[in-house]
Structures are given as C-alpha cells and as structure tokens.
Amino acid sequence: IFLSLLVKKVTSDLLVNHKIYLEFPNKYWNFLEGTFLENWDFDATTRALIGGDIFNSLSNLQFRELSRVLEVTLIRYAFESLSFYGEQKLSVIDIKLNEQQTLAWLKINLESPSFPDIHLDLLLNRRDDVQWKGIDFRFKGVTYVNLKKNSYRKDFEDLKFEGLLRKLDDKNKVFFRDFNFFLNDVTGE
C-alpha cells in the first residue's frame, strides 16, 4: 500500500510541479529527498555494482565514499531525465515477492500521452521487516546493475579506487556545476 501511495504521490507531484522543478532545481532536489533518497538503498546498489571481491577490499570509509558518489550519480540521472518529462503517469501494475518476503519486483506502468506505455520494474529489498527500499531497476529486461557493473569493475581494476571515485565524481561535478547554489548538498563539497 505504501508503495502505491508513493507512486501516486510522485505522479501527482510531477504533473503539478514539473515546470517549477525545471525553473527551480532546488525544489526538485527537495522533492527527490522526500521520495527517492529516503526510499533507496544506495549501499546495496553500490555493493551489487562492484561485486563482493572489490567490496571486501575496500575500507568502510572508501565504501561510504563510493556509495555517496553513486547516490549523486542517480540524482544526476533524475535531473537529466526531468527535461524529458511529458505528463507521464505512473501506476503500480504488480508486485512479485520472494518466499521470505525480503525482495520484490515492483512493476510500474508509465503511461504517456506521447508514446506507448512503458513498464519499469524496481527491485526492492526489505530489512528488519520494516521499510522497502529500491536497490535496482529494470527496463526491457535489462537492470541498471547488469548494465553498469562491468564498467565499474573494469574501472576499479584499471584506475583503482581513487580513479573510479574520481571518474564518477567528475561526471557529477560537470553536470551540477551550473547548479552551484546547492552543489555542496549534492556533491559534499
């Protein structure tokens, strides 16, 4: 029920405030904080992207830094996609739970006045029998983690931790430099 309500909130908020978010990115940032950031497990996504061997080689501080950079990267994706928004409506179609009810695929329909409906799947994880949090997403059968994990791992192999962190961080900083009024909030500078 909570997830359906969240999807409805996202839809109604974007329908009403899309133009405001384009003009005032800090308002979009606030929207993302209350919808996306509170409901995503960036550590789980980061661990899936880098794999167990790399994860085990990192210190806790290094892992937190990498997870934070991934968080900013996913925020950047949200900002990059905002200009493509065209009154699409989101609705939950289905949810499939594993037997332990700790993982679920949430199927969301994206209804658009401009193109055929699109289905987007969110992989959710529940810890401590409390809140469901996103850890991956799938479009046309391809998950974000499967799409990106090889590049993360190859960059780590070639560039080591500092190089991978710098590569990701530089892309984010280039994108957010025009939003300098809240760059510190996003990039931690």
Secondary structure, DSSP 8 states (H G I E B T S, - for coil): -HHHHHHHHHHHHHHHHHHHHHH-HHHHHHHHHHHTGGGB-HHHHHHHHHHHHHHHHS-HHHHHHHHHHHHHHHHHHHHHHHTT--S-EEEEEEEEE-TTSSEEEEEEEEE-SSS--EEEEEEEEE-TTS-EEEEEEEETTEEHHHHHHHHHHHHHHHHHHHHHHHHHHHHHHHHHGGGTTSHHHHH--
